[in-house]
Amino acid sequence: MHIQDTHWSTASALASGGGTVSAAAGNGRGDGPRTTPLRVDAQRNLEHVLRAAREVFGELGYGAPMEDVARRARVGVGTVYRRFPSKDVLVRRIAEEETSRLTDQARAALGQEDEPWSALSRFLRTSVASGAGRLLPPQVLRVGVPEEVGGGAGAEEARVPQQRTQSGPGELRLVSEERELVAAVGDDTGAAALLEVVGRLVDRARAAGELRPDVSVSDVLLVIATAAPSLPDAAQQAAASSRLLDILLEGLRSRR
């Protein structure tokens, strides 16, 4: 899915909650504007819409229709469109908020855990428990699937993922996968910040020999996105997430 940025500047201003809602005094004299209770209602509706959007998109993905968001928020779909002129604007708002939350969690893990593996695993557990991984923007979940370029030797070569290169005796380093990810998110500064701080977690754990050398930033983000299943029972969901993450962490860890 590609999030469209058309008219984003205008739309984001409308969606940010800026501006005031005012009306003429109700005494018929028209003696100047005053703030009406509608402003409080509008703020409450915005909060309901955002909460509903996180739930709906978290359960069904960003392909879910706006009507589902409105139904979950218990407002008319027109109310949703008054605050978010297009679905793309709402998707971007939710993705930005969840990306910022993941970035804060990664920074906290870096700052509060001295051991590289403890920092990485703490970040993963916190992020999975928060459910933010289900709402990551699609452009940061890039898994290297090489395109087929026709038959023959070229096709065979294209199927081999070029993830590692020999840089010295017994030393493996990743080809600049992090830089490719940053390029993919373009001018999305929030996503770039997330990639940078998760990259530091990955680099530290890899340098300490605790992370498999072929594990990349995109692998870590993929773990966050897939280890938080959406189940109807909260206790069951928490147990399933914890169990799945335990298994995935074992797969990430070096077997030295």
Secondary structure, DSSP 8 states (H G I E B T S, - for coil): -----TTHHHHHHHHTT-S--EEE-TTTT--SEEE-THHHHHHHHHHHHHHHHHHHHHHH-TTS-HHHHHHHHTS-HHHHHHH-SSHHHHHHHHHHHHHHHHHHHHHHHHHH--SHHHHHHHHHHHHHHHTGGGG--GGG----------SSHHHHHHTS---EEEEETTEEEE-SHHHHHHHHHTT-HHHHHHHHHHHHHHHHHHHTT-B-TT--HHHHHHHHHHS----SSHHHHHHHHHHHHHHHHHHHB---
